[in-house]
Amino acid sequence: MLKRAVYSLADKPGFTAWVSRHGMRWGFAQRFIAGEAIDDVWPALQELRDDNMAVTLDYLGESVDDVDATRVVTATYCAILDELSARDNAASVSLKPTQVGLAISTELARENIGKIVAHAQQLGNFVRVDMEDSPTTAATLDVFTSLRADYDNVGVVVQSYLHRTAADVRELNAIGAQLRLCKGAYKEPAAVAYQAKSEVDGNYIKLAELLLQEGNYPAFATHDDRIVDHITSYVERSGIARDRFEFQMLYGVRRDYQREIAAAGYNVKIYVPFGAEWCPYFMRRIAERPANALFVMRALVGG
């Protein structure tokens, strides 16, 4: 019910404009967003590195429908990679394909993402192509697989709530793709996605085991301690080394739990978003977990 309510609010331009205007100034967005400019990010990165956690940076934005604007974003990502290289930071980058051309054409997305991946390769860095809503899934995977034929420093995301994902994982494992498995954060119809949490979680566990058996350094994006416990138990029983996979978590979500998993000797990478176009990402984080919504409410009332 809460998720439906938040998605409904996210469709109202007046509400999202209010959130965008006040979120940073009133502080309730800063829990989940590192800042609006690259210079805002470094303190968060250093804190995470001090806690023995790796970082992937996401310059927020999506659904860009202007060709020149996608090229500006592409250049910005290359500049971010240069900044990371200059600071000798181990952070990688993640990007949304509709931010760099997929909303216009797969050819433009392939061109722009290819430039970013090539630049990252020159600097010894890695690029993760995020997955967005289901209408973009096939095109995103087409772009990724074409890039994977030329580069080994690019990975992609798959979502356990989609019916198609098991077949996608098998095909992607066969080409040695590095996959991040997440549950999925977009509102999707029953025709393409599981609706019950139990089904989404059950598919996540099956896919996680498949990735541990056949995958290439899979990343498990989850804050669900039951799923984390299942994965850690599975690898111990199966004799899978801890350096063959990692857990990924979102900046600002269950921070103590993130530190706990890292302290237990598992690889942990934190997804750190920043940028002026933070509102759609922020609204999805609120919809995902009631605790996130409660945090925002407490911030608004000063408690």
HELIX and SHEET records of a PDB file:
HELIX    1   1 LEU A    2  ALA A   10  1                                   9    
HELIX    2   2 PRO A   13  TRP A   26  1                                  14    
HELIX    3   3 ILE A   38  ASP A   40  5                                   3    
HELIX    4   4 TRP A   42  ASP A   50  1                                   9    
HELIX    5   5 VAL A   67  ALA A   86  1                                  20    
HELIX    6   6 PRO A   97  GLN A   99  5                                   3    
HELIX    7   7 THR A  106  GLN A  122  1                                  17    
HELIX    8   8 SER A  134  THR A  136  5                                   3    
HELIX    9   9 THR A  137  ARG A  148  1                                  12    
HELIX   10  10 THR A  165  ALA A  174  1                                  10    
HELIX   11  11 LYS A  197  GLU A  214  1                                  18    
HELIX   12  12 ASP A  225  SER A  238  1                                  14    
HELIX   13  13 ARG A  242  ARG A  244  5                                   3    
HELIX   14  14 ARG A  255  ALA A  263  1                                   9    
HELIX   15  15 CYS A  279  GLU A  288  1                                  10    
HELIX   16  16 PRO A  290  LEU A  300  1                                  11    
SHEET    1   A 9 ALA A  54  TYR A  59  0                                        
SHEET    2   A 9 SER A  92  LEU A  95  1                                        
SHEET    3   A 9 VAL A 127  VAL A 129  1                                        
SHEET    4   A 9 VAL A 154  GLN A 159  1                                        
SHEET    5   A 9 GLN A 178  CYS A 182  1                                        
SHEET    6   A 9 ALA A 219  ALA A 221  1                                        
SHEET    7   A 9 GLU A 246  LEU A 250  1                                        
SHEET    8   A 9 VAL A 268  PHE A 274  1                                        
SHEET    9   A 9 ALA A  54  TYR A  59  1                                        
END                                                                             
